[in-house]
Structure formats: structure tokens, C-alpha cells
């Protein structure tokens, strides 16, 4: 496969969006949004959301890149 030749024209878009979702998850973890929350339930829900963001982004990039 050459650098600019793609069989699937949506492959770069899927990889880019997947990487973006993972980076947003990293930014959310670094920002520590749970530090201002007094509720344990809200903190758990935020952490589950970040883990789901990592999973969705990783799976999307993997499925887009997998030949």
C-alpha cells in the first residue's frame, strides 16, 4: 500500500476520528473533572465514560486500519 493510495476512502477518516477520541479521553483524564465533584456516583460515571471513550476510539481506529 502506497502512502497516498487507499482502497477504502474512509480509512483515514476512521483512523483520525478514533485517534481523536482517544486523545479526548487522555485530555479528560489529565483535566481531572472528578476533582470538583462531591458525588461518588458522578465520579464513577465520569470514569466509566472515559473508559468507554478509550474503547470506542481504539476499536474504531483498529477496525478502520485492519485490512
DSSP file (Angstrom, degrees, kcal/mol; ACC not computed):
  #  RESIDUE AA STRUCTURE BP1 BP2  ACC     N-H-->O    O-->H-N    N-H-->O    O-->H-N    TCO  KAPPA ALPHA  PHI   PSI    X-CA   Y-CA   Z-CA
    1    1 A X              0   0    0      0, 0.0     5,-0.1     0, 0.0     2,-0.0   0.000 360.0 360.0 360.0 124.9    0.0    0.0    0.0
    2    2 A X        -     0   0    0      1,-0.1     3,-0.5     3,-0.1     0, 0.0  -0.291 360.0-103.3 -76.9 167.0    1.5    3.3   -1.0
    3    3 A X  S    S+     0   0    0      1,-0.2    -1,-0.1    -2,-0.0     0, 0.0   0.837 117.1  26.0 -61.9 -36.1    1.4    6.4    1.2
    4    4 A X  S    S+     0   0    0      2,-0.0     2,-0.6     0, 0.0    -1,-0.2   0.321 101.2  93.1-113.6   7.9   -1.4    8.2   -0.6
    5    5 A X        +     0   0    0     -3,-0.5     2,-0.4     2,-0.0    -3,-0.1  -0.906  49.8 177.2-106.5 121.4   -3.3    5.2   -2.2
    6    6 A X        -     0   0    0     -2,-0.6     3,-0.1     1,-0.1    -3,-0.0  -0.975  28.5-158.2-125.9 136.4   -6.2    3.8   -0.2
    7    7 A X  S    S+     0   0    0     -2,-0.4     2,-0.6     1,-0.2    -1,-0.1   0.880  94.6  46.6 -73.5 -39.5   -8.6    1.0   -1.1
    8    8 A X  S >  S-     0   0    0      1,-0.1     3,-1.5    56,-0.1     4,-0.4  -0.917  73.8-159.0-105.6 116.4  -11.1    2.3    1.4
    9    9 A X  T 3  S+     0   0    0     -2,-0.6     4,-0.3     1,-0.3     3,-0.2   0.692  91.7  54.4 -71.0 -16.5  -11.5    6.1    1.1
   10   10 A X  T 3> S+     0   0    0      1,-0.2     4,-2.6     2,-0.1    -1,-0.3   0.441  81.4  93.7 -94.3   0.1  -12.9    6.3    4.6
   11   11 A X  H <> S+     0   0    0     -3,-1.5     4,-2.3     1,-0.2     5,-0.2   0.936  86.1  45.8 -59.3 -49.1   -9.9    4.5    6.2
   12   12 A X  H  > S+     0   0    0     -4,-0.4     4,-2.5     1,-0.2    -1,-0.2   0.873 113.0  51.6 -63.8 -33.7   -8.0    7.8    7.1
   13   13 A X  H  > S+     0   0    0     -4,-0.3     4,-2.6     2,-0.2     5,-0.2   0.926 110.4  47.5 -66.9 -44.6  -11.2    9.3    8.5
   14   14 A X  H  X S+     0   0    0     -4,-2.6     4,-2.1     2,-0.2    -2,-0.2   0.901 114.4  46.5 -63.1 -41.4  -11.9    6.4   10.7
   15   15 A X  H  X S+     0   0    0     -4,-2.3     4,-2.5    -5,-0.2     5,-0.2   0.924 113.3  49.5 -66.5 -43.8   -8.4    6.3   12.0
   16   16 A X  H  X S+     0   0    0     -4,-2.5     4,-2.3    -5,-0.2    -2,-0.2   0.911 112.7  45.9 -62.7 -43.6   -8.3   10.0   12.6
   17   17 A X  H  X S+     0   0    0     -4,-2.6     4,-2.4     2,-0.2    -1,-0.2   0.892 112.4  51.8 -67.8 -39.1  -11.6   10.1   14.5
   18   18 A X  H  X S+     0   0    0     -4,-2.1     4,-1.9    -5,-0.2    -2,-0.2   0.924 111.7  45.7 -62.6 -44.2  -10.5    7.1   16.6
   19   19 A X  H  X S+     0   0    0     -4,-2.5     4,-2.5     1,-0.2    -2,-0.2   0.891 111.1  53.9 -65.6 -39.1   -7.3    8.7   17.5
   20   20 A X  H  X S+     0   0    0     -4,-2.3     4,-2.3    -5,-0.2    -2,-0.2   0.907 107.4  50.6 -61.1 -42.0   -9.1   12.0   18.2
   21   21 A X  H  X S+     0   0    0     -4,-2.4     4,-2.0     2,-0.2    -1,-0.2   0.901 110.6  49.0 -63.8 -40.3  -11.5   10.1   20.6
   22   22 A X  H  X S+     0   0    0     -4,-1.9     4,-2.2     2,-0.2    -1,-0.2   0.912 111.3  50.0 -65.2 -41.0   -8.5    8.6   22.4
   23   23 A X  H  X S+     0   0    0     -4,-2.5     4,-2.5     2,-0.2    -2,-0.2   0.871 108.5  52.2 -65.7 -36.3   -6.8   12.0   22.7
   24   24 A X  H  X S+     0   0    0     -4,-2.3     4,-2.2     2,-0.2    -1,-0.2   0.893 108.8  51.5 -64.6 -39.0  -10.0   13.5   24.1
   25   25 A X  H  X S+     0   0    0     -4,-2.0     4,-2.2     2,-0.2    -2,-0.2   0.909 109.8  48.8 -62.9 -41.8  -10.1   10.7   26.7
   26   26 A X  H  X S+     0   0    0     -4,-2.2     4,-2.5     1,-0.2    -2,-0.2   0.916 111.2  50.5 -63.6 -42.8   -6.5   11.5   27.7
   27   27 A X  H  X S+     0   0    0     -4,-2.5     4,-2.1     1,-0.2    -1,-0.2   0.868 109.1  51.7 -63.3 -36.3   -7.3   15.2   27.9
   28   28 A X  H  X>S+     0   0    0     -4,-2.2     4,-0.8     2,-0.2     5,-0.7   0.908 110.7  47.6 -66.7 -41.8  -10.3   14.3   30.2
   29   29 A X  H ><5S+     0   0    0     -4,-2.2     3,-0.6     1,-0.2    -2,-0.2   0.904 112.8  48.5 -65.5 -40.4   -8.2   12.3   32.5
   30   30 A X  H 3<5S+     0   0    0     -4,-2.5    -2,-0.2     1,-0.2    -1,-0.2   0.867 108.8  54.2 -67.4 -35.7   -5.5   15.0   32.7
   31   31 A X  H 3<5S-     0   0    0     -4,-2.1    -1,-0.2    -5,-0.2    -2,-0.2   0.657  95.3-148.9 -72.2 -15.9   -8.1   17.6   33.4
   32   32 A X  T X<5 -     0   0    0     -4,-0.8     3,-1.6    -3,-0.6     4,-0.3   0.930  20.4-178.6  46.3  66.5   -9.4   15.5   36.3
   33   33 A X  G > <S+     0   0    0     -5,-0.7     3,-0.9     1,-0.3     4,-0.1   0.718  75.5  66.4 -67.5 -18.0  -13.1   16.6   36.1
   34   34 A X  G >  S+     0   0    0      1,-0.2     3,-1.0     2,-0.2    -1,-0.3   0.608  79.9  81.1 -77.3 -10.5  -13.9   14.5   39.2
   35   35 A X  G <  S+     0   0    0     -3,-1.6    -1,-0.2     1,-0.2    -2,-0.2   0.773  95.7  43.6 -67.1 -24.9  -11.8   16.7   41.4
   36   36 A X  G <  S+     0   0    0     -3,-0.9     2,-0.4    -4,-0.3    -1,-0.2   0.404  95.4  97.6 -99.4   1.7  -14.7   19.2   41.7
   37   37 A X    <   -     0   0    0     -3,-1.0    -3,-0.0    -4,-0.1     6,-0.0  -0.745  50.3-168.2 -96.1 137.6  -17.4   16.7   42.2
   38   38 A X        +     0   0    0     -2,-0.4     2,-0.5     5,-0.0    -1,-0.1   0.506  65.9  88.3 -95.1  -6.9  -18.7   15.8   45.7
   39   39 A X     >  -     0   0    0      1,-0.1     4,-1.7    -5,-0.0     5,-0.1  -0.806  60.8-157.4-101.6 129.4  -20.6   12.8   44.5
   40   40 A X  H  > S+     0   0    0     -2,-0.5     4,-2.5     2,-0.2     5,-0.2   0.876  96.9  55.9 -67.7 -37.5  -19.1    9.3   44.3
   41   41 A X  H  > S+     0   0    0      1,-0.2     4,-2.3     2,-0.2    -1,-0.2   0.896 106.8  48.9 -62.0 -40.7  -21.7    8.3   41.7
   42   42 A X  H  > S+     0   0    0      2,-0.2     4,-2.2     1,-0.2    -1,-0.2   0.893 110.9  51.0 -66.4 -38.6  -20.8   11.2   39.4
   43   43 A X  H  X S+     0   0    0     -4,-1.7     4,-2.2     2,-0.2    -2,-0.2   0.924 111.2  47.2 -63.9 -44.8  -17.1   10.3   39.7
   44   44 A X  H  X S+     0   0    0     -4,-2.5     4,-2.4     1,-0.2    -2,-0.2   0.908 111.7  51.0 -63.4 -42.1  -17.7    6.7   38.8
   45   45 A X  H  X S+     0   0    0     -4,-2.3     4,-2.1     1,-0.2    -1,-0.2   0.885 109.7  50.2 -64.2 -38.9  -19.9    7.7   35.9
   46   46 A X  H  X S+     0   0    0     -4,-2.2     4,-2.1     2,-0.2    -1,-0.2   0.911 111.4  48.0 -65.5 -42.2  -17.2   10.0   34.6
   47   47 A X  H  X S+     0   0    0     -4,-2.2     4,-2.3     2,-0.2    -2,-0.2   0.886 111.0  50.5 -66.5 -38.2  -14.5    7.4   34.8
   48   48 A X  H  X S+     0   0    0     -4,-2.4     4,-2.3     1,-0.2    -1,-0.2   0.891 109.9  51.8 -64.9 -38.6  -16.8    4.8   33.1
   49   49 A X  H  X S+     0   0    0     -4,-2.1     4,-2.1     2,-0.2    -2,-0.2   0.892 109.3  48.9 -64.1 -40.2  -17.4    7.4   30.3
   50   50 A X  H  X S+     0   0    0     -4,-2.1     4,-2.3     2,-0.2    -2,-0.2   0.911 111.7  48.9 -66.8 -41.9  -13.6    8.0   29.9
   51   51 A X  H  X S+     0   0    0     -4,-2.3     4,-2.3     1,-0.2    -2,-0.2   0.894 111.3  50.0 -64.3 -38.8  -13.0    4.2   29.7
   52   52 A X  H  X S+     0   0    0     -4,-2.3     4,-2.9     2,-0.2     5,-0.2   0.874 108.5  53.3 -66.0 -36.2  -15.8    3.9   27.1
   53   53 A X  H  X S+     0   0    0     -4,-2.1     4,-2.4     2,-0.2     5,-0.2   0.914 109.7  47.8 -64.2 -43.0  -14.3    6.8   25.1
   54   54 A X  H  X S+     0   0    0     -4,-2.3     4,-2.6     2,-0.2     5,-0.2   0.930 114.1  47.5 -60.1 -45.7  -11.0    5.0   25.0
   55   55 A X  H  X S+     0   0    0     -4,-2.3     4,-2.6     2,-0.2     5,-0.2   0.931 113.6  45.8 -64.7 -46.7  -12.6    1.7   24.0
   56   56 A X  H  X S+     0   0    0     -4,-2.9     4,-2.4     1,-0.2    -1,-0.2   0.925 115.8  46.3 -64.0 -44.7  -14.8    3.3   21.2
   57   57 A X  H  X S+     0   0    0     -4,-2.4     4,-2.3    -5,-0.2     5,-0.2   0.911 114.8  46.9 -64.5 -42.8  -11.8    5.3   19.9
   58   58 A X  H  X S+     0   0    0     -4,-2.6     4,-2.4    -5,-0.2    -2,-0.2   0.913 114.1  46.5 -66.2 -43.1   -9.5    2.3   19.9
   59   59 A X  H  X S+     0   0    0     -4,-2.6     4,-2.9    -5,-0.2     5,-0.2   0.896 112.2  51.2 -67.3 -39.4  -11.9   -0.1   18.3
   60   60 A X  H  X S+     0   0    0     -4,-2.4     4,-2.1    -5,-0.2    -2,-0.2   0.935 113.3  44.3 -63.5 -45.6  -12.8    2.5   15.6
   61   61 A X  H  X S+     0   0    0     -4,-2.3     4,-2.1     2,-0.2    -2,-0.2   0.907 115.3  49.0 -65.2 -40.5   -9.2    3.1   14.7
   62   62 A X  H  X S+     0   0    0     -4,-2.4     4,-2.4     2,-0.2    -2,-0.2   0.921 112.5  46.8 -65.8 -44.3   -8.4   -0.6   14.8
   63   63 A X  H  < S+     0   0    0     -4,-2.9    -1,-0.2     1,-0.2    -2,-0.2   0.867 113.8  49.0 -66.8 -35.1  -11.4   -1.6   12.6
   64   64 A X  H  < S+     0   0    0     -4,-2.1    -1,-0.2    -5,-0.2    -2,-0.2   0.880 116.9  40.9 -71.0 -36.7  -10.5    1.2   10.2
   65   65 A X  H  < S+     0   0    0     -4,-2.1    -2,-0.2    -5,-0.2    -1,-0.2   0.789  90.3 102.0 -82.2 -28.8   -6.9    0.2    9.9
   66   66 A X     <        0   0    0     -4,-2.4    -4,-0.0    -5,-0.2     0, 0.0  -0.356 360.0 360.0 -62.6 127.1   -7.5   -3.6    9.9
   67   67 A X              0   0    0     -2,-0.1    -1,-0.2     0, 0.0    -4,-0.1   0.443 360.0 360.0 -91.7 360.0   -7.1   -4.9    6.3
